[in-house]
Amino acid sequence: MTMQLARQYFEAHLASGLPAGLNVTHAGFSGAINTPEILVTFPAVQSFQASFGSPDTNMVRNVTVVFLELYVDGGAGTVEAYGFADSLMALFRNERLSDGYRCGIPYIQGARTDEPYFILNIAIPYIWDDFNA
């Protein structure tokens, strides 16, 4: 199992349940925001050995948080932003994606305004296990 595979599963699941009218951009984006839009970021993975014993059964747990930065037009209230956030969090809540890749419980990490946008940061905990460590 790899981070690249984890990203593929995550992005496929996002695409399969993306709320209507919401645009997606992935890390490295440097152009104009096309609201409503989410920017997807996969930070580095933290791994730790979760079991000890026989080499064939040792487990390493890989833990990360995927960030969705949701942009909507500012000055129009927060109803649209929180509606999209609710849909995105429901899409990933405790979801098992494939091959042991699974999500935890998403949460809103923070909100801010950066004119002309209102921005919500949604964090989605994400883990998978590797064996034979």
VEXDREN-2710 file (C-alpha; in Angstrom, 1 decimal):
% VEXDREN-2710
k/r/px/py/pz
1/MET/0.0/0.0/0.0
2/THR/1.3/3.4/-0.9
3/MET/0.4/7.1/-0.5
4/GLN/-0.1/7.3/-4.2
5/LEU/-2.7/4.5/-4.0
6/ALA/-4.3/6.2/-1.0
7/ARG/-4.6/9.4/-3.0
8/GLN/-6.2/7.6/-6.0
9/TYR/-8.8/5.9/-3.8
10/PHE/-9.6/9.2/-2.0
11/GLU/-9.9/11.2/-5.2
12/ALA/-12.1/8.5/-6.9
13/HIS/-14.4/8.5/-3.9
14/LEU/-14.5/12.3/-3.9
15/ALA/-15.4/12.3/-7.6
16/SER/-18.1/9.7/-7.1
17/GLY/-20.0/11.8/-4.5
18/LEU/-19.0/15.4/-5.3
19/PRO/-22.0/17.7/-4.6
20/ALA/-23.4/19.2/-7.7
21/GLY/-21.9/22.6/-8.7
22/LEU/-18.7/22.2/-6.6
23/ASN/-15.4/22.4/-8.5
24/VAL/-12.3/20.5/-7.3
25/THR/-8.6/21.5/-7.6
26/HIS/-5.7/19.6/-6.2
27/ALA/-2.5/20.8/-4.5
28/GLY/-0.2/22.9/-6.7
29/PHE/-3.0/25.1/-8.0
30/SER/-1.9/28.7/-8.6
31/GLY/-4.8/30.2/-10.7
32/ALA/-8.0/32.0/-9.9
33/ILE/-10.6/30.4/-7.7
34/ASN/-13.8/29.4/-9.4
35/THR/-16.3/29.4/-6.6
36/PRO/-17.7/27.2/-5.2
37/GLU/-14.5/25.2/-5.2
38/ILE/-12.4/22.9/-2.9
39/LEU/-8.7/22.7/-2.9
40/VAL/-7.5/19.2/-1.9
41/THR/-4.2/18.8/0.0
42/PHE/-2.4/15.6/1.1
43/PRO/0.2/16.5/3.7
44/ALA/3.0/14.1/4.7
45/VAL/2.1/10.7/6.2
46/GLN/3.0/9.8/9.8
47/SER/3.8/6.1/10.2
48/PHE/4.4/4.0/13.3
49/GLN/4.9/0.4/14.1
50/ALA/1.6/-0.8/15.7
51/SER/2.6/-4.4/16.5
52/PHE/5.7/-6.5/17.3
53/GLY/6.4/-10.2/16.9
54/SER/6.6/-12.4/13.9
55/PRO/8.0/-10.4/10.9
56/ASP/5.1/-11.7/8.7
57/THR/2.5/-10.1/11.0
58/ASN/4.1/-6.9/12.2
59/MET/1.8/-4.0/11.3
60/VAL/2.7/-0.4/10.5
61/ARG/-0.2/2.1/10.7
62/ASN/0.0/5.0/8.3
63/VAL/-1.9/8.1/9.5
64/THR/-2.6/11.3/7.6
65/VAL/-5.2/14.0/7.4
66/VAL/-6.5/15.2/4.0
67/PHE/-7.5/18.8/3.9
68/LEU/-10.3/20.2/1.8
69/GLU/-10.3/24.0/1.6
70/LEU/-13.8/25.1/0.6
71/TYR/-14.1/28.5/-1.1
72/VAL/-17.5/30.2/-1.6
73/ASP/-18.4/33.7/-2.5
74/GLY/-18.1/36.0/0.5
75/GLY/-20.8/38.3/1.6
76/ALA/-23.6/35.8/0.7
77/GLY/-23.9/34.2/4.1
78/THR/-22.6/30.8/5.2
79/VAL/-25.5/28.6/4.2
80/GLU/-23.9/27.5/0.9
81/ALA/-20.5/26.8/2.6
82/TYR/-21.9/24.8/5.5
83/GLY/-24.3/22.9/3.1
84/PHE/-21.3/21.8/1.0
85/ALA/-19.3/21.0/4.1
86/ASP/-22.0/18.8/5.5
87/SER/-22.2/16.9/2.2
88/LEU/-18.5/16.4/2.0
89/MET/-18.1/15.3/5.6
90/ALA/-21.0/12.8/5.2
91/LEU/-19.3/11.4/2.0
92/PHE/-16.2/10.5/4.0
93/ARG/-17.5/9.8/7.5
94/ASN/-16.1/6.4/8.6
95/GLU/-15.9/5.3/5.0
96/ARG/-13.8/2.3/4.0
97/LEU/-12.5/3.2/0.5
98/SER/-10.6/0.1/-0.6
99/ASP/-7.8/-2.3/0.3
100/GLY/-7.8/-1.3/3.9
101/TYR/-7.8/2.5/3.3
102/ARG/-10.3/4.1/5.6
103/CYS/-11.5/7.5/6.8
104/GLY/-12.2/8.6/10.3
105/ILE/-14.7/11.3/11.3
106/PRO/-14.2/14.6/9.3
107/TYR/-14.4/17.9/11.1
108/ILE/-14.3/21.6/10.3
109/GLN/-10.9/22.8/11.4
110/GLY/-11.6/26.5/10.9
111/ALA/-13.3/29.3/9.0
112/ARG/-12.0/32.6/7.7
113/THR/-12.7/35.3/5.1
114/ASP/-10.2/36.3/2.5
115/GLU/-12.1/38.8/0.3
116/PRO/-13.9/38.1/-1.8
117/TYR/-14.2/34.5/-0.4
118/PHE/-15.5/32.8/2.7
119/ILE/-13.3/29.7/3.4
120/LEU/-13.9/26.6/5.4
121/ASN/-11.1/24.1/6.2
122/ILE/-12.3/20.5/6.4
123/ALA/-10.0/17.9/7.8
124/ILE/-10.5/14.2/7.0
125/PRO/-8.5/11.7/9.0
126/TYR/-7.3/8.9/6.8
127/ILE/-5.4/5.6/7.7
128/TRP/-4.2/2.4/6.2
129/ASP/-2.1/-0.5/7.6
130/ASP/0.9/-2.2/6.1
131/PHE/2.1/-5.6/7.2
132/ASN/5.5/-7.4/7.3
133/ALA/7.3/-4.4/8.8
END
